Amino acid sequence: MSKIIFIVGPTASEKTEVSFSLARHLNCEIISCDSMLIYKEPRIITSKPYSYIRKKIKHHFIDIISVKDAYSVFDYYKKATKRIIALFNKGKSVIVCGGSGLYVKTLCDGLFDDPPKDENLRKDLEKKAKTKGNQSLHKELESVDEKTAAKLSPNDLRRIIRALEVYYLTGVPISEKKAQTRGLYTRYPIKMFAFSYKRDTLYERINKRTEEMFAEGVIDEVRRLRKIGLSFTAEKIIGIKEISEYLDNKVDKSLAKENMKRNTRRFAKRQLTWFKADKRIEWIGAESLSADNLKDEILKKI
């Protein structure tokens, strides 16, 4: 029976290696769920799967746009959902691999189709907030969408305006639109896994990977990327800011490297918090286990 298997979790937790091993065993394809692997030009700084892995197993949503271009979670959701369903309907199992929590959530739970922004309406609402206060706009939202208003602080003006904008443009409260949205999780046989390490072990893996990036030439890669020009989404790749500070003579190479390690560790901590909150994910202890060992543990559970 075909299955959809999510392998998620923090950076440097061996997701790529295990997904490859599992895909070879199941003879299936891999859907990348990483918001930075979509970019064509970077390789080292995004820890892109090696070419031999991608030659043996077909990967989707890697190298699809230039760093010059922005890419939204909605773009990914629409295309990745369609691709997963198409593969599944052909009788193939699918592995979804990545650490971008928002991408994982939208695939599993859905993302409603936002109406386009109306700048005139937004300006009117912003003007009303300035003249009458945020509280008045919050009460206006409460009158048309009580559920959303209850979740938002009167000071969260951006989300209040967006919720009112959705209602006035569509006639449907944003809370109702979200309730009607269904992702893959309730419609398909999905299993979700992540690998747990002691915090020190995970941090050691991150530090080692960063050292390897510098040895492989990540500084030259960032120099090339900056010449191409980076979109606001591509600028978020961890290491761009830190290495740019070195290239701009603001810090020395050693400090740039340490800053990159530190910020990657912080990112991993945020990823862990995100994924630990999702009770659908089954965590597998990974201390001292190889990718093949972890693949075997997953096979016992699917």
N, C-alpha and C positions, 0 to 999 in steps of 0.2 A: 504494500500500500504506500502511495506517495505521501511524503511528509514535508512540512516546512519547519526548518530548524533554525532558530536564532542563536548565534554565538556572539554574546555581547560582553561588555565590561570595560574596565579602565585600560588606558594605553599600556603597552608593554606586558600584557597578560597572556600572550601566546595565542591570541584569537586567530591570527592569519595562518599560523602553522597547523593548528588543530583543524581549522576549516578545510585546509588543503588536504590533510590526511583523511578527513571524513568524506570529503567530496570524491576522492579517488576510490574509497571503499564503496560508496553508494552510487558511483557513476553519475554524479549530478553537477549542477552549475552553482556558482556563488554570486550572490547579489551583495555588492559592497554597500555598507550602511555607514559610511564615513564621509563627513562633509568636506574633508580636505583632499581625499583621493580622487575627487571628480576632476581636479586640475591636471592638465596635460604636462606642464613644464616641470614642476618640482618632482623629485624622486627621493632624494636623500632625506630632506626635512620632513616629508610626510610618511616616511617608512613604507614606501610603496612596495607591494609584493614583488619579489624578484621575477624577471622575465621568464625563467624556466617554469615557475609555478603557473604563470598565466598562460604559457604555451600548452601545458598539460591539462589545465582545468580552465574552462571559460569563465571569465569574471565580467560582471556587468557593473556599470556606473563607476568605472575608473577611466581617467583620461578622456573626459567627454567635453570639457570646455577649457578655455584659456584662463590664466590668472587675471587677465584684463577684464574678464566678465564676471558679473555677480550671478549668484545662483541661490534660489530660495528653497526653503523646506517644502513649499507647495509644489514647486517644479519637480522636486525629487519624489514627493508622495504620489503625484499623478502617474509619473512614468514608471517608478519602481513597482507600485501596486499592479499596474497593468502587466509588467514583465513577469512578476511572480505568478500571477494568476494564469498567464499564458503558458508558462513552463509547467505549472501544476496540472493544468488541464490536458497537457500532452502526456500525463502519467509519469512525470519526472519529480523526484524530490528536489527541494531547493534549500540551500544554506544561505542565510542572511547573516553577514559578518560585519561587525563594526562597533565603534564606541560612541557614536553620536546619539546621545540619549533622545533628543527631540526627533531625529529621523526614525529611531526605533518606535517611539511612542506613536508617531503619526501613522506608521505602517500598521501597527497593532490596533490602534483606537480610532483612526480616521482623522480627517481634517476637513472641516466644512469649507465650501467654496465661497470665499469672501467676495462680496461685491466690490467693484473698484472704488477708489477713494473719490470723494466729491469735495474739492478744495473750497468751493463757495460755502457749502454746508458747514465744513469744518471751521472756516473763518467766522461764520455766524455763531457757532457754538462757543468758540474761543472768546469772541467778543462778549457773549452773554455771561461767560464765566468771569471775565474781567469786571463787568459792570455790576453783576448781581452776586458774584461769589461762586466758588466751587460747589458749595452746599446746595445751591439752587439747581445746578446741573445734575447733581447726584439725585435730588428729589424728582427731577424730570425723568431720569432713568428709572427710578423706583416705580413711577407711575406706568411705565410701559414694559419694564422687564425687572420684576422684583427680585428674581433669583440672581441675576447678574449684579444688581445694585447691592445685594446683601454681601457679595464677595469682595466688593471694591470699596476702598477708602475714599471719602470725598476728595482727598488730595491726589488720588490717582487719575488726574485729569485726562491723560492720554487714552487710557482704556475706557473711561466714561464716554469720552467723545466718540471713540470708535464704536462702542456699543450703541450709542444713540444714532450714529451714522448708519450702521447696519439696519437698525429698526426703521429709520425714516426712508431708506432707499429700497427696502424689501417688504416692509410691513410685517416682518417676522422677528421676534426677539432673538438676540444672539444666543441666549441660553437654549432656546428651542431648536435653533439650527444645530447647535453642538449635540443636543440630545438625539437628533435624528441621524447624526453621522455615525457610520459603522465602519470600523477598520477590518483587517483580516482576521483578528484573533477570534471573533465570535463566529466566523464563517468557515474557517479552515482548520485542519488538525495541526496546531502549532505547539512546539516545545521550545522553551527558552532556557539557555544555559549561560553561566558565567563561571569564571575560575577565580578562586580565592587564594590569596597568598598572605603571609604575614606582612604587615606594613613595611617592615625593614627590607624584606625580600623584594617586594614590589619596587620600592625606592631604589634598591641596588640595581634592579633590572633597568629602570629608567636612566639612572646615572651611566650605566654601561652603554646603553643605546646612544645616549648623547655623546659619549666619548667616541663611539664608532662613527657617528655622523660627522664629527669634526675630522676624524682620520680619513673619511671618504671624500671630504671636500665640500662640506656644507656651506662654508663661507663663500666659496666661488659660486655655488649654486644661488645663494641669496643675492650676490652681486648681479648675476645674470637676471634674476627675477625682477630686481628693482629697475633694471634697464628696460624690461618689457613694460612695466607698469602694473601695479596691483590694484584690483578692485577692493572695495571695502570689506567684502567677505574673505578674499584671499589674504588680506593683511592680518587676519586673525590666526593664521597658521602659527603655532607656537614655534618660536625661533626667529621669525622674521624681525620682530621688534628688537629682540635681544642682540642679534647679529648685526642689524642695521646700526645699533648704537656703537658697535665696534667699528663698522665701516665709516661711520661719521666721526670717528675719533673721540667719542664721548667716554668710552671705557676701553680697557685693554682686552685682549682675547681671553685671558683667563677668567676675568670677571663676566664677560659675555657668556662664556660656557657655564659658569656657575649660576648665572641668572636664568639661563635656559633650563638647566636641571631643576632649579627651584620652582620655576613656573610650570614645568611639566609635572612635577610632583603635586603641586597645588591643583592643577587640572585633573590629575588622576583622583585626587581626594574628592573633587566635585563630582566626577563620574561615579565614584563608588557610592556617594550619597544618593545620587539620582537612581542608580540601578538597584541599590539595596531597598529603596522605597517601593519597587515594583515586585509584588509578592508572587507574580507569575514566574519569575526567574528562579531556576534551581541552581544553587551554587555548588561547585565541585572543588574540593580541596586539591590544590595543584602543587603544593610543596614537593619538590624532588621528582615530580612526574614529567615524563616526556610528552611530546605532542601525540605520539602513538598511544601512550597510556591513557591520555585524556580522551582521545578518540574512542578507545575501547570503553571507557566509563560512560560516554554518551550513548554508545550503541546498546549498552545494557538497559538504558532508560527510555529509549524511543520505541 
